[in-house]
Amino acid sequence: MYSSAKADLIAWLHDHEIEMVRLLEQAVNIDSGSHYKAGVDRVADLFQEHLHAAGIRTARCRQGKHGDCVLGEIPGQRQMSDGHVLLLGHMDTVFPEGTARARPYRTEDGIAYGPGVADMKAGLVMNTFIARAFADLGSNTPPIRVLYTGDEEIASPSSRNFTMDTARGSLAVFNAEPGRPTGNVVSGRKGAFFIDFEVDGVAAHAGVNHDKGASAIEALARKIIALHALTDRQTGITANVGTLHGGMSVNTVADHAMAQLDIRFPADADRDHLHSRIVEIIENETLPCTCGRITHFANFLPFGTSVSSQDLLATYQTQARALGFEVQGEYTGGSADSGLTASVGAPTLCATGPVGGEVHTDREYCRIDTLVPRAQAVALTLLEISSRVR
Ligand SMILES: [Zn+2]
């Protein structure tokens, strides 16, 4: 038997399924690629206005370059200074402007499709309705914050400090990234460096004066081999140069080349050492008369497992089981903002969002039948945390 507070939450969320799906459709049909600020800001408007209409106090954290953040706050019976609960999610997607028009939100056999439907507009909708449920029912002891950020897909360059500040001192953070296709949540993630770099060489005619040239492409190729050699299956470090461009014509020694590197590392890796090795490989003169430099650097913090995060997972699993589904915590190489919240010591659980898959592709999908139960599982976990601090 559920307590009446639990039963009320379960029923409230169950009764709002149609509204959830309607909000999801609206959110998916607004393009919000990380580099398209106007679009991300429109998604921010959508959620801010929705919260506002539901009587929830909100604040806007304006950003110059990337999308604004929206923060909603539901008061509890205790003060913010005694600890709060954070519901977290990002509004940006990896898809460029025009994607939503080309393939708008649609459903088929209970599955929703569209850009960002799982990663992570369904999660934002879920968080929104959890917040509304508590705002209506008032059963939370700690205050609840619900945060919407605008640049997670590019490693949160603008929002990271705000996210860390908002997470500081929280009793629990639920990051509503999509639940794994198995329904599992994520209890650990690798950190990542995203590095753009370029190499300059000396141009020359490839036939007439080959000896006068210094090939930026050859220098880049040697650097790529050295960078890929940083991959170490034992420690879990991986290196991948995912794109490269260079040269002007087939018969010119290339005076320029550039590439993009993705490095992943577990929480216990020596990040500083790894970083200095990468800088060394990129900047060292691989070939005479060539020189390399880093042009853009972004990093995701790893989400390492902690006792308090394991505790939170166990509480969530118990609540999910009571609702009729089994959930395990998975470790993944994918990075997310949960690394930021874990880094400030907040007990964190990731991928609490509705279940979906094929994210970052045009086959991305979300299972509509998981919107309500996933919302209920987070809500009951939050209520359980409430009862412990009462
Ligand atoms: Zn995401």
Residues whose N, C-alpha, C, O or C-beta is under 5 A from the ligand:
A	BS01	ZN	D119 M120 E177
